[in-house]
Amino acid sequence: MTSLKEEVEEKKKLIATLRNKPWRMKRRLKLLKECQAFVEEFEGALGKGKGRKLYAYKVMMAKKMIKFNRDFDNFKTACIPWERKIKEVESHFGSSVASYFIFLRWMYGLNLVLFAFMFGLVVLPEVMMGLPYGSIPRKTVPRAEQDRAMDISVLLDFGGYCKYSILFYGFYNDERTIGVLQFRLPLSYLLVGLGIFGYSLMVVIRTMARNSDEGGDGGDDGQFTFAFKMFTSWDYLIGNPETADNKYASITTSFKESIVDEQENQKDENIHLRRFLRVLANFLILCSLGGSGFLIYFVVKRSQEFANLDQDELSWFEKNEVEFVMSLLGLVCPPLFETIAELEEYHPRIALKWQLGRIFALFLGNLYTFLFALFDEVNAKLEKEKSIRNATIWGLNEYYSNYSSYHNTTDIPPPDIHPADVIRGPCWETAVGIEFVKLTVSDIQVTYMTILIGDFLRAMIVRFLNYCWCWDLEAGFPSYGEFDISGNVLGLIFNQGMIWMGAFYAPGLVGLNVLRLLTSMYYQCWAVMSCNVPHERVFKASKSNNFYMGLLLLVLFLSLLPVVYTIMTLPPSFDCGPFSGREQMYNVVMETIENDLPAFIGNIFTYATNPGLILPAVLLMVLAIYYLNATSKNYQNANLELKKKMQMARDEEKNRRNNKENTNQVMQDLEDLLPNRSLLPPAAEEEKPPPVLEKGSKSPKVAKRPGAAANGKGVNIQKDVSLAAPNPKAAVTHPPGPRGPSGNARGPPPGPARGRGRGTPPSRR
Amino acid sequence: MGSRASTLLREEEIEEIKKETGFSHSQITRLYSRFTSLDKGENGTLSREDFQRIPELAINPLGDRIINAFFPEGEDQVNFRGFMRTLAHFRPIEDNEKNKDPTASEPLNSRTNKLLFAFQLYDLDRDDKISRDELLQVLRMMVGVNISDEQLGSIADRTIQEADQNGDNSISFNEFIKVGNLQHIYVWAGDHYLILTYILLSVLQDCLCSSV
C-alpha cells in the first residue's frame, strides 16, 4: 500500500517536471500519457482523486464476480447426481466397484444428450407439425392387423399400434418440408442419425484425453504410503455420524488396498513356472472361445434352415434356439474364464482387464450372429418389397387407365382408398428397429432378473437358511455374492453399442435407454449395498477409466459400420420412413444442396469430394498423428527420467544421513530446525551408535529398491508375518466399537508441558 | 450471556493473550464469548465433558486425545488462557511474521509447533517416541476389527520402517517432522484450524439452541 502511494507520488512529480527534461517531444508525450493513466487508475485506489468511485466500484464488482463464480461452482458440484450414493458404495466396497457406478453415471449423461437430440430434432417436429396418426398409409395399422392391434401380446412384441408409432422409423413422413417453419424433416433425420455417432465419438475421446491427464502426481507415492495413511487419513471436518461410518469403512478399505499392492510387490518369482501356466491358461481359453464360436455358427445355420420350414411345426426350443444358446454361453463362459485365470496369478487389476478382454471376445461372437441374422432378414424383405412395389405400380396404372377410359378426362383424382386398405410393402427399417428394441428389452429383463435371483435370493437364502443348515452357509458355499465388475461393465458397453446401432431405425430407443439407466442406477446401488460383500482382495482401481473408454470406443466403431453401410448401399423402402421414394438415403442431402442452398456451395462440395483433394488430406492427417505420437512418447520418457532423478536424490539424502550416524548428527538435525533446544531429548547418552558397517552395506539394497527403508530386518518381517492372513469376510457394517478404553488418554498423567512454550527438558529421566 | 462476557475479560489480559498467541483483539473477544457458551457450569473453566459435546470431536477417533491436549498435565479444568494457548497452535502461519521480530522465540503456531502438537496426539506416554504399541492403538481406533491383528501389526511395522531412520524401532520427533515435511501433512495441520472454527460455530449453534 505504501509502495503504491510512493509510486503515485513519483508519477505526479514526473508529470510536473516533464517540461524540463531534455528529451524529444515524442518521448515526453508518451511518458505523459503513461503517467496520467497510471495516476488516474491508482489514485482512486488510494481514496482520492477522480478515479476513486470508479475504482471502488470496480473492486466491488470484482469481489462480487469472484463470489458469484465460487457459488456457481458449488452449485455445479451439488448438481452432480448420486454423488453421495456413489461415495457410500466406494467407502464400503472400494474404488473399483465405485468406478463401475461412475461409468454408469457418465453413460447416463451421454444418453441424456443423445435423447435430447433425437427428441428435439426428430420426434417433436413430426409430432407437432407432421400429419397425425391415421391420415396416410404409413401411419395407419393395416386393415388385416387391426383386430389384433391392441392385444397385449402383440404390443409387447412391438407390433400393432406400437409398430406404427413414433417409436419406429416407418412412422415418419417424407415430405421435404413440414409445417409453418418449413422444417426439413428427412434432412434432420439423417443428420441427427449421423450426429449421434459424431457426438458420442467426440465425448468419448475427450473423456479419454482428460483421464490420461490425471496420471500426474504419482511421484510421492512410493515414499511414505503407510505413514501417510496412518497419520493423515482421518478427515477432521466430518461432523455427521453417518459420514463418519463411511469414513471408517473407507479407511479400512484403503488399508486393505495398500496391503494387496504390497503383496503383489513382494511375490516370489518363479518365472518359468508362471510363464508356462500363463501360456496354458491362454491356450485353454482360446480353445473355449473357438468352441463357442463354432457352436454359434452351427446354431445360426440351423435356424436359417428352420426359417424355411413351416413356423407352426417348430417347438419353442427350436424357434428360440439361437437366443437360448447365446444366453447359455453368456452364463457359463465368464465363470469358466475366471477359474482358468486363477492359474495366471496376476495382480487383481490386471486380471480384471484380461477377464474383460476375454468376455469381450465372447460377446463379439454374439454380436456377429445377431447382425448376420438381421442382414438375412433385411435381404428377404427387400426381395418381397420389389414384388409388392411392382404390384402396386401395376395396380395404380390400371386404376388410372380405367378411370380415364371411363370418364374420358385427363385430370384424374388420386384413388380414394382408406389408408388402412392400401397395399403396404414390408418396411425393413422398422423391422430392424423392432429387433433392436426387442433385444434391448430382453437384455434389461435378463439383467434385472439375474440381480434379483443371483444376488438377492441368494443372500436371503444364505441369511435365513443358515439357522437350520448343517454347515455355515455364510463362510462356506454359497456365501454372499461379490459384485461382478467385469460382467456389469461389459453389459453396459454392449448395451450402448446396441443403442447406437438401433437409434437410426428406432428413434424411441434412446428414450428407453435413458429410463433403463436411471432405474439401473438406483436398483444396482440398492442391490450392492444390501446383498453383496466386498471382494476378498480389495484393489484400487486404476486412476483413469481409460480401459473402459477404450472398449467403448471400439464398440462405437463396430456399431458405426452397419449403420453407415445401410445408409450408403441399401435402398430405402418405397412407402415408409422419411427417405421413401429416393434411390439412396443420402440423396436427401444432395437434394438439399441443390434446391435450398446457394449455387456456389454446391460447387464447393463437388470440389471437396474430389479424390485428388481427399487423399492428400488423409495423408497429412496420418503424418500429424505420427508426429504427435512421437512427441508424446518423448515427453513421457523425459517425465520418467525426472522422477528417477528425484528419487535418487532422496535416496542419497537418506544414505548420507544414515552413513554419518554419530552422536552429533541428532544435534545437528535439531539445530537446523529449532532455535531452542528444549525438545532435544537427552538421546546422546542413551543411544548407542548402531553398527555403521551394517548401514553401509545396506545402501546398495536401497538403491535397488527405492522407497524401502535401509533396514534388512524390516524386509524380513514382511515375509514372515503374513500380510496374506485372511480378512474377516463380513461386510464392514459397523464402525469399530467404543473407541478403545477411553481412560487411556487420561491414564498416565501427561508429562511436563513440552513445546507449549519454553518447558524445561524432562527431569524425570 | 453476552454482556457478562465482556466484563470478565480485561484489557490487560487481552493484551497479554495477544502477545502470547498472536490472535487479534476482535478474534480474542469472539473466542471468549464462545468459551463462555461452551462453559455450561459457568465457572470460568471448561471440563472434558464440555468438549465432548462437540459432534466433530465426538466422532473423531482421536477426539479424546485432542481434548486431552487442551488440559495441562494432571488437571481436569482449563481456563481461558490455557484454551487460547492451545488454540494458538492452529492459527495459520504468516510469512511476514518472521521478519518482524527475529530475536523472539518461536511463535506457538509455527510449523514445528504444529507438528509437535500432532506428534503429541500419538505419543501418549510423552517419551518423545511413537512406539509400535502406540501405533497399534491408533490403528485399532481407526480401523477396529475389520482387519486382523496380524495385519495391523504388519502395518505398524511397515510404518515404522518407512519413517524410522536411526533404527530404534520407533518414530522420534525428527523423523515425524521428515514425514510431515511433505505437503500432505500441511493440509492436515491446516485442517486442524478449520475444525476449531467449526467447533466454535457449532458451539454458537449449541448455545442458541440451549437458550431457546
Interface residues (C-beta under 8 A of the other chain):
Chain A: D220 Q223 F224 T225 F226 A227 F228 M230 F231 T232 S233 W234 D235 Y236 L237 I238 G239 N240 P241 A244 Y248 A249 I251 T252 F255 K256 I259 E262 K654 R657 N658 E661 V666 D669 L670 L673 L674 P675 N676 L679 P681 A683 E687 P690 A708 A709 N711 G714 I717 Q718 V721 S722 L723 A725 P726 N727 P728 V732 P735 P736 G737 R739 G740 S742 N744 A745 R746 P748 P749 P750 G751 P752 A753 R754 G755 R756 G757 R758 P762
Chain B: R48 P55 E56 I59 N60 P61 L62 G63 D64 R65 I67 N68 F71 P72 E73 G74 R85 T86 S105 E106 L108 T112 N113 L116 F117 A118 Q120 Y122 L124 D125 R126 D127 D128 L135 Q137 V138 L139 R140 M141 M142 V143 G144 V145 N146 I147 S148 E150 Q151 G153 S154 I155 D157 R158 T159 I160 Q161 E162 A163 D164 Q165 N166 G167 D168 S172 F173 N174 I177 V179 L182 Q183 H184 I185 V187 W188 D191 H192 L194 I195 Y198 S202
